[in-house]
């Protein structure tokens, strides 16, 4: 899983590919719609889409002469699960920090009396 997450994050980290992922989170789009939204040339967009597809970030279906791209929900869920692991870690650390700070407020001050 770590290798696939790393590959997907590496591919998505390029700004234009990140923008494509952002566009596709609202739903599937044909290549022409992505080209129009990004203001890039069709060959550039196709290259970015190919790299996203190779990493498993997007899926493509053909409808007549059109190629329709959509986010691969399984891959995005895997990325979300990976990120969620860090959210839990940081939540636990923030809870410990909060407890530490609360304990510090109750520590005796220089006069020997507990703080407010």
N, CA, C and O of each residue as an XYZ file, in Angstrom:
464
protein
N       0.827     -1.191      0.000
C       0.000      0.000      0.000
C       0.873      1.257      0.000
O       0.557      2.223     -0.696
N       1.959      1.261      0.764
C       2.796      2.452      0.880
C       3.346      2.868     -0.480
O       3.371      4.058     -0.794
N       3.787      1.910     -1.289
C       4.316      2.251     -2.612
C       3.261      2.884     -3.503
O       3.543      3.850     -4.211
N       2.041      2.342     -3.472
C       0.987      2.919     -4.314
C       0.584      4.300     -3.815
O       0.305      5.189     -4.619
N       0.548      4.489     -2.503
C       0.226      5.812     -1.952
C       1.313      6.803     -2.348
O       1.020      7.918     -2.778
N       2.564      6.393     -2.203
C       3.676      7.281     -2.567
C       3.624      7.638     -4.046
O       3.818      8.798     -4.410
N       3.366      6.659     -4.899
C       3.284      6.926     -6.343
C       2.140      7.890     -6.641
O       2.304      8.818     -7.433
N       1.004      7.684     -6.024
C      -0.147      8.559     -6.286
C       0.114      9.973     -5.795
O      -0.206     10.941     -6.484
N       0.687     10.095     -4.620
C       0.987     11.431     -4.097
C       2.019     12.138     -4.974
O       1.920     13.344     -5.200
N       2.993     11.400     -5.460
C       4.004     11.988     -6.340
C       3.355     12.506     -7.619
O       3.655     13.612     -8.068
N       2.482     11.720     -8.194
C       1.817     12.121     -9.442
C       0.904     13.317     -9.198
O       0.891     14.257     -9.992
N       0.149     13.291     -8.118
C      -0.797     14.368     -7.828
C      -0.084     15.660     -7.446
O      -0.655     16.742     -7.586
N       1.140     15.566     -6.973
C       1.836     16.754     -6.486
C       2.160     17.773     -7.579
O       2.408     18.941     -7.276
N       2.161     17.354     -8.824
C       2.400     18.304     -9.927
C       1.162     19.210    -10.016
O       0.042     18.702    -10.046
N       1.337     20.528    -10.058
C       0.201     21.458     -9.970
C      -0.919     21.235    -10.989
O      -2.091     21.310    -10.619
N      -0.607     20.967    -12.239
C      -1.678     20.756    -13.225
C      -2.427     19.458    -12.964
O      -3.643     19.401    -13.146
N      -1.728     18.427    -12.544
C      -2.409     17.168    -12.225
C      -3.258     17.327    -10.971
O      -4.335     16.740    -10.868
N      -2.773     18.124    -10.015
C      -3.567     18.425     -8.823
C      -4.862     19.128     -9.230
O      -5.936     18.810     -8.720
N      -4.751     20.074    -10.143
C      -5.945     20.796    -10.631
C      -6.911     19.838    -11.332
O      -8.126     19.983    -11.199
N      -6.386     18.868    -12.070
C      -7.252     17.881    -12.729
C      -8.009     17.075    -11.683
O      -9.212     16.851    -11.821
N      -7.316     16.641    -10.644
C      -7.981     15.886     -9.575
C      -9.071     16.746     -8.934
O     -10.171     16.262     -8.666
N      -8.766     18.007     -8.693
C      -9.763     18.921     -8.128
C     -10.986     19.035     -9.042
O     -12.121     19.026     -8.566
N     -10.755     19.140    -10.343
C     -11.873     19.222    -11.297
C     -12.725     17.958    -11.266
O     -13.954     18.025    -11.295
N     -12.066     16.813    -11.207
C     -12.778     15.541    -11.288
C     -13.494     15.167     -9.998
O     -14.334     14.267    -10.000
N     -13.178     15.840     -8.902
C     -13.895     15.515     -7.660
C     -15.363     15.902     -7.767
O     -16.199     15.378     -7.031
N     -15.685     16.823     -8.687
C     -17.076     17.220     -8.900
C     -17.810     16.306     -9.876
O     -19.018     16.441    -10.066
N     -17.081     15.376    -10.496
C     -17.713     14.430    -11.403
C     -16.884     14.218    -12.658
O     -15.928     14.950    -12.913
N     -17.255     13.211    -13.438
C     -16.512     12.871    -14.655
C     -16.532     14.006    -15.677
O     -17.491     14.773    -15.766
N     -15.448     14.087    -16.442
C     -15.336     15.095    -17.495
C     -14.658     14.500    -18.716
O     -13.788     13.637    -18.597
N     -15.065     14.970    -19.898
C     -14.330     14.589    -21.106
C     -13.016     15.371    -21.171
O     -12.863     16.399    -20.512
N     -12.085     14.881    -21.961
C     -10.800     15.549    -22.109
C     -10.992     17.011    -22.500
O     -10.319     17.890    -21.961
N     -11.898     17.275    -23.425
C     -12.148     18.652    -23.873
C     -12.573     19.564    -22.735
O     -12.172     20.727    -22.695
N     -13.376     19.059    -21.813
C     -13.801     19.850    -20.662
C     -12.639     20.180    -19.743
O     -12.577     21.266    -19.167
N     -11.722     19.239    -19.611
C     -10.533     19.467    -18.780
C      -9.615     20.468    -19.454
O      -9.067     21.357    -18.803
N      -9.449     20.321    -20.769
C      -8.622     21.269    -21.535
C      -9.171     22.684    -21.361
O      -8.417     23.615    -21.078
N     -10.474     22.842    -21.530
C     -11.092     24.166    -21.398
C     -10.914     24.738    -19.999
O     -10.609     25.920    -19.842
N     -11.104     23.901    -18.982
C     -11.022     24.374    -17.605
C      -9.600     24.777    -17.219
O      -9.404     25.720    -16.452
N      -8.616     24.065    -17.751
C      -7.223     24.346    -17.381
C      -6.564     25.383    -18.273
O      -5.603     26.038    -17.869
N      -7.073     25.530    -19.467
C      -6.447     26.454    -20.405
C      -5.114     25.938    -20.934
O      -4.260     26.726    -21.339
N      -4.933     24.639    -20.933
C      -3.725     24.011    -21.469
C      -4.039     23.387    -22.818
O      -5.204     23.252    -23.194
N      -3.011     23.015    -23.532
C      -3.208     22.319    -24.796
C      -3.656     20.887    -24.567
O      -3.362     20.290    -23.532
N      -4.369     20.344    -25.540
C      -4.869     18.973    -25.427
C      -3.741     17.964    -25.246
O      -3.891     17.048    -24.438
N      -2.612     18.085    -25.959
C      -1.535     17.111    -25.737
C      -0.991     17.133    -24.305
O      -0.682     16.082    -23.744
N      -0.875     18.324    -23.717
C      -0.401     18.429    -22.333
C      -1.380     17.755    -21.372
O      -0.977     16.995    -20.492
N      -2.661     18.042    -21.551
C      -3.677     17.465    -20.675
C      -3.694     15.953    -20.829
O      -3.803     15.231    -19.838
N      -3.587     15.465    -22.060
C      -3.581     14.018    -22.282
C      -2.399     13.347    -21.588
O      -2.532     12.250    -21.045
N      -1.255     14.004    -21.608
C      -0.063     13.454    -20.936
C      -0.297     13.396    -19.427
O       0.027     12.397    -18.786
N      -0.855     14.459    -18.863
C      -1.145     14.468    -17.423
C      -2.170     13.381    -17.074
O      -2.027     12.688    -16.067
N      -3.193     13.241    -17.905
C      -4.213     12.227    -17.651
C      -3.628     10.819    -17.752
O      -4.000      9.934    -16.981
N      -2.726     10.613    -18.687
C      -2.081      9.293    -18.836
C      -1.301      8.956    -17.565
O      -1.383      7.832    -17.072
N      -0.551      9.913    -17.034
C       0.220      9.674    -15.808
C      -0.701      9.424    -14.614
O      -0.416      8.563    -13.781
N      -1.793     10.165    -14.529
C      -2.763      9.942    -13.456
C      -3.395      8.559    -13.573
O      -3.618      7.886    -12.567
N      -3.679      8.142    -14.795
C      -4.268      6.814    -15.017
C      -3.267      5.712    -14.668
O      -3.636      4.713    -14.050
N      -2.009      5.887    -15.057
C      -0.977      4.888    -14.750
C      -0.791      4.725    -13.245
O      -0.480      3.631    -12.775
N      -0.976      5.795    -12.494
C      -0.850      5.744    -11.036
C      -2.131      5.247    -10.375
O      -2.162      5.037     -9.163
N      -3.187      5.057    -11.161
C      -4.446      4.577    -10.611
C      -5.317      5.642     -9.993
O      -6.272      5.327     -9.283
N      -5.003      6.901    -10.249
C      -5.771      8.005     -9.658
C      -7.065      8.231    -10.426
O      -8.095      8.540     -9.828
N      -7.021      8.078    -11.759
C      -8.211      8.277    -12.581
C      -8.488      7.024    -13.410
O      -7.615      6.187    -13.639
N      -9.723      6.937    -13.840
C     -10.168      5.877    -14.748
C     -10.735      6.540    -15.992
O     -11.243      7.660    -15.936
N     -10.647      5.854    -17.092
C     -11.153      6.406    -18.346
C     -12.154      5.434    -18.963
O     -11.965      4.218    -18.931
N     -13.218      5.994    -19.522
C     -14.166      5.210    -20.308
C     -14.329      5.915    -21.644
O     -14.176      7.132    -21.746
N     -14.637      5.140    -22.651
C     -14.848      5.705    -23.988
C     -16.326      5.794    -24.261
O     -17.091      4.869    -23.984
N     -16.711      6.920    -24.805
C     -18.086      7.122    -25.252
C     -17.980      7.664    -26.667
O     -17.714      8.848    -26.872
N     -18.189      6.788    -27.637
C     -17.977      7.121    -29.046
C     -16.523      7.564    -29.226
O     -15.610      6.788    -28.946
N     -16.294      8.787    -29.686
C     -14.926      9.278    -29.876
C     -14.371      9.994    -28.649
O     -13.212     10.407    -28.637
N     -15.192     10.138    -27.628
C     -14.773     10.863    -26.426
C     -14.184      9.928    -25.382
O     -14.581      8.770    -25.255
N     -13.228     10.464    -24.643
C     -12.717      9.776    -23.461
C     -13.193     10.565    -22.251
O     -12.968     11.770    -22.141
N     -13.851      9.859    -21.352
C     -14.400     10.476    -20.147
C     -13.549     10.010    -18.959
O     -13.345      8.813    -18.759
N     -13.063     10.967    -18.185
C     -12.218     10.655    -17.030
C     -12.974     10.887    -15.743
O     -13.763     11.824    -15.621
N     -12.717     10.011    -14.780
C     -13.311     10.120    -13.450
C     -12.268      9.682    -12.430
O     -11.347      8.933    -12.756
N     -12.414     10.143    -11.213
C     -11.510      9.709    -10.156
C     -11.745      8.241     -9.855
O     -12.880      7.765     -9.883
N     -10.680      7.535     -9.570
C     -10.770      6.145     -9.140
C     -11.086      6.177     -7.650
O     -10.212      6.472     -6.836
N     -12.318      5.877     -7.293
C     -12.755      6.022     -5.906
C     -11.972      5.116     -4.955
O     -11.715      5.497     -3.813
N     -11.594      3.935     -5.407
C     -10.818      3.037     -4.553
C      -9.460      3.629     -4.210
O      -9.024      3.570     -3.061
N      -8.799      4.194     -5.199
C      -7.495      4.812     -4.968
C      -7.612      6.034     -4.071
O      -6.782      6.239     -3.185
N      -8.629      6.837     -4.293
C      -8.808      8.029     -3.476
C      -9.156      7.643     -2.036
O      -8.739      8.318     -1.095
N      -9.910      6.573     -1.864
C     -10.233      6.085     -0.519
C      -8.946      5.625      0.181
O      -8.751      5.879      1.370
N      -8.074      4.950     -0.572
C      -6.802      4.497     -0.011
C      -5.953      5.690      0.444
O      -5.347      5.653      1.515
N      -5.914      6.740     -0.371
C      -5.199      7.958      0.024
C      -5.831      8.575      1.271
O      -5.132      9.010      2.186
N      -7.150      8.606      1.293
C      -7.859      9.154      2.445
C      -7.578      8.370      3.719
O      -7.398      8.954      4.788
N      -7.541      7.049      3.601
C      -7.227      6.209      4.765
C      -5.821      6.493      5.270
O      -5.584      6.554      6.476
N      -4.893      6.666      4.339
C      -3.513      6.953      4.708
C      -3.424      8.287      5.448
O      -2.762      8.388      6.481
N      -4.088      9.298      4.919
C      -4.085     10.619      5.556
C      -4.793     10.556      6.910
O      -4.365     11.199      7.869
N      -5.862      9.791      6.982
C      -6.620      9.675      8.231
C      -5.748      9.115      9.355
O      -5.923      9.485     10.517
N      -4.817      8.233      9.020
C      -3.902      7.707     10.027
C      -3.094      8.817     10.683
O      -2.794      8.754     11.875
N      -2.748      9.819      9.913
C      -2.022     10.968     10.467
C      -2.955     11.870     11.260
O      -2.543     12.462     12.258
N      -4.190     11.978     10.835
C      -5.152     12.800     11.569
C      -5.358     12.239     12.972
O      -5.440     13.000     13.936
N      -5.442     10.924     13.096
C      -5.590     10.284     14.400
C      -4.355     10.557     15.247
O      -4.466     10.899     16.424
N      -3.173     10.406     14.645
C      -1.918     10.659     15.353
C      -1.873     12.081     15.898
O      -1.547     12.294     17.065
N      -2.206     13.066     15.041
C      -2.155     14.456     15.475
C      -3.235     14.770     16.492
O      -3.022     15.591     17.384
N      -4.365     14.145     16.376
C      -5.431     14.356     17.356
C      -4.982     13.877     18.734
O      -5.201     14.556     19.738
N      -4.349     12.699     18.774
C      -3.840     12.176     20.040
C      -2.769     13.105     20.612
O      -2.750     13.358     21.816
N      -1.896     13.603     19.772
C      -0.838     14.497     20.247
C      -1.411     15.814     20.757
O      -0.940     16.354     21.759
N      -2.413     16.324     20.080
C      -3.029     17.575     20.537
C      -3.745     17.358     21.869
O      -3.729     18.233     22.734
N      -4.375     16.184     22.033
C      -5.015     15.873     23.311
C      -3.981     15.845     24.430
O      -4.216     16.387     25.511
N      -2.827     15.208     24.170
C      -1.768     15.154     25.182
C      -1.236     16.552     25.482
O      -0.967     16.878     26.638
N      -1.085     17.378     24.449
C      -0.628     18.749     24.655
C      -1.635     19.515     25.508
O      -1.249     20.241     26.424
N      -2.914     19.358     25.211
C      -3.951     20.020     25.999
C      -3.902     19.598     27.457
O      -4.029     20.431     28.354
N      -3.717     18.300     27.694
C      -3.614     17.809     29.073
C      -2.388     18.387     29.753
O      -2.456     18.792     30.914
N      -1.273     18.431     29.049
C      -0.036     18.987     29.600
C      -0.229     20.455     29.977
O       0.190     20.885     31.052
N      -0.863     21.218     29.089
C      -1.080     22.635     29.354
C      -2.041     22.842     30.521
O      -1.849     23.747     31.333
N      -3.066     22.012     30.604
C      -3.990     22.111     31.741
C      -3.275     21.787     33.043
O      -3.495     22.458     34.052
N      -2.421     20.766     33.034
C      -1.657     20.411     34.236
C      -0.716     21.551     34.608
O      -0.507     21.818     35.791
N      -0.147     22.225     33.611
C       0.742     23.353     33.875
C       0.017     24.501     34.538
O       0.595     25.208     35.363
N      -1.256     24.696     34.186
C      -2.050     25.761     34.809
C      -2.316     25.474     36.279
O      -2.513     26.405     37.060
N      -2.326     24.216     36.666
C      -2.614     23.835     38.046
C      -1.353     23.693     38.889
O      -1.427     23.477     40.099
N      -0.198     23.817     38.245
C       1.061     23.677     38.988
C       1.215     24.825     39.968
O       0.776     25.939     39.680
N       1.828     24.581     41.121
C       2.047     25.664     42.088
C       2.942     26.743     41.502
O       3.896     26.442     40.785
N       2.636     28.003     41.807
C       3.495     29.092     41.335
C       4.594     29.311     42.358
O       4.751     28.512     43.282
N       5.350     30.379     42.204
C       6.511     30.621     43.068
C       6.118     30.836     44.520
O       6.944     30.633     45.411
N       4.886     31.239     44.784
C       4.466     31.484     46.164
C       3.951     30.211     46.818
O       3.586     30.209     47.994
N       3.923     29.125     46.045
C       3.454     27.854     46.581
C       1.964     27.656     46.419
O       1.434     26.637     46.861
N       1.263     28.605     45.793
C      -0.175     28.470     45.577
C      -0.418     27.966     44.163
O       0.340     28.263     43.241
N      -1.480     27.206     44.013
C      -1.800     26.693     42.670
C      -2.274     27.819     41.775
O      -2.919     28.772     42.214
N      -1.919     27.671     40.457
C      -2.339     28.668     39.482
C      -3.830     28.619     39.248
O      -4.500     27.692     39.702
N      -4.363     29.609     38.543
C      -5.796     29.728     38.297
C      -6.307     28.655     37.416
O      -7.500     28.618     37.115
